Each structure stands twice: as C-alpha cells, then as structure tokens.
C-alpha cells in the first residue's frame, strides 16, 4: 500500500517537474550551441559578457570544443554530452572541434 | 592514368596504373594471382613475396544504431583473418582502434586482436587521442618503438614501412596534419635509401584530399609526398573514411580500407560524414579488411578488400 502511494505521488510530481523545467530556464535564455551533422549551430553565437554558453553534442560521433587561443577546451563530448563555459569579457572567441578541425565556430561577447 | 608530371612513364607502367585504378573485383583478381604465386614460391635466399593484413577503424566502444556492437564485428574480422589460406606476416591497424580512447576500449581491442597471434602495428586515429593526455594512452600501449606522437618505420623483406600520425595537434579550419617535426623525421628516415626500395606508408587520414568539405585529407601531405616522389614503388594505406577509395598518381598508390565498425557515406551524399545506418542485414557487406600482397619482381602490392558478409 505504501508503495502504491509513493507511485501515485511520483506520477503526480513527474509531469509537473517536466513542465517546470523549460519555464525555469526560459528567462535566463541560456545560449546553447548544438553540434549536429558536424557543424556548430549557430556558428556565430552572440552573447553579453558574463553569460554562459552550453554546447551539446547531438551527433553519433564524439566532438570537442577547443578555443583557438586555448582559453577553453572541453573534454571529448560523446552523444548527448554537454560543455559550458562562461565568458566574462567582451571579445570574439573563435573555436573548433579538435577531432574534426574543419568544424569551426565563434562566440561574440559584447559588454 | 598516366601522370603528366612523369613523361618517362612507360606503357607498361601505365597498364599497371590502370590495374590499380580498377574496380574492387579487379583488386580481388590481382590478389588471387598474388596468393597463388606465393604458395608456389618455395624457399629462396632473395627477399620473398609476402602478405600482410590491414584492419582499420574498429571503433571499439561504438554502440549506436549504425552498429550496436563494434566489438562483435571486430571479432568477426579476426575470425576472418584466422581463416585465411595464407597467413599474413603481420597486421597493420590504421587507426580509430577505439571510439573514445578509454582504457576499457583499448583493453578489449587488445584482447580481440591478440587472438590473431600476429604481430600488429598501430597508427592512431583521432578517436585514439581523446584521453586527458591527448594520446598518452595510445602511446603507452603502442608507442614504445615510436617517436613524437607515434610515428615509426621498420623494414620487412626489403620493404620499408613507415607509420605516420596525421591526427595530432590539428589546426582550426584544417584537415589532417603531419606537422614540421614529423616531416623532418621522414626526410631523415628516407635519406640515403635507394630509390628502388619499395615503400609502404600507413596513416589514418588519407594523404590525398578525398573530400575537403568533410576534412578528408591531410593539409601538409604534399610535403611528405615530395619526399617519397623519388621512390619507384610507394603505396599509401589509410582508413578514416570507412569506405574504399583509391587513386594512382605517378608511382604512388593510395588506398583506403573499410572499417570493421560502421560505414560512412560517400563524399557529399549525406548532410555529414557521420555513421551511416543501413537496413538490417546490409551492415556486414559494408565492413571489411584488406589483404595486401607484396609481389616480388614487379615490386608492387596487390590489394584484396573483402567484406565481413
């Protein structure tokens, strides 16, 4: 009986939790770069200083995110894995995939 | 297939080149002839004809829809090697041994390949450089007799083998890369060798540009090829693109092997070079190994690509 109640509680909270997640992240407008079909999208990500960019690998092949000036570098990202980096200062930060270097992108940070 | 840069190329050379540029079926025919020649060769004091086996892109650890078990297909490749009528002298693995450079993946690959009982030489693919030390895991296992990021050379039956690394320290916007240090080493390695020495080069990414849009080439390959140009017989064996592609340029033969893990699309036929998922039952016909026979006398190799089907 206890188990049943627990299951019912879980069933009740689960949909709530799921619907709450997008609502919570929406105001922050978290900038996300999707790695898909061996491209970074958007290729040029425009953000304000202090914002955090998250890359997520949607491909069936691992990729990484490597700054040209070496200021940031992710570990290898397998399918579905993410990497985040916060850009405190204005500037243009070019990056590429260290495995497939023809894949390039940049983050343009304004003050 | 004659090369305008080599006006001295004879008709016989041209015919050889045409043979090289032939279809998979023709390769197989050449391979068959080479094998029967070898069987009748008998003991000799001169360097003998021999065969070796190329295996590539085993991606141990890969478990996506394109192939849910890359370990199993590598095992099938190993079983195929065990069943060969002529035992190859050794195996060369042209990179992407693992999917993510994990110790467990290297361990499994080792264990599966050890069952062949044959010496195996490895050049790394970009998937073998993903540990925190950017290739240290690979070098720890396979780099004992190598230099730099894992390059090496050795001689076998009068043929000079060179293993190159074109997946280390890649540059933004580029393709594969050998780097100045390795090219300088190659120049030294080749210096003083007679032009009649047959050369076989192993590297992961093709040393000719198969498709720049997908990074299927090596930016500074021309510098290496320049050093190899004076040799009479140069064969360059690659992997990386998970399909057979071949080219003849002057006295140089370029060939890429199939993967034992999953196929990739032909250049430009898909939005990206990612793993190609094929209908059930078709995967094995797109995976395979390459048997390389070195023909003594003509001093050339013949390749037989066979599938796991």
Interface residues (C-beta under 8 A of the other chain):
Chain A: X37 X38 X39 X59 X60 X61 X62 X64 X66 X68 X75 X76 X78 X79 X94 X95 X96 X98 X99 X100 X101 X102 X103 X104
Chain B: X64 X65 X66 X99 X100 X101 X126 X127 X129 X130 X132 X170 X171 X172 X173 X174 X175 X212 X213 X214 X215 X271 X272 X273 X274 X275
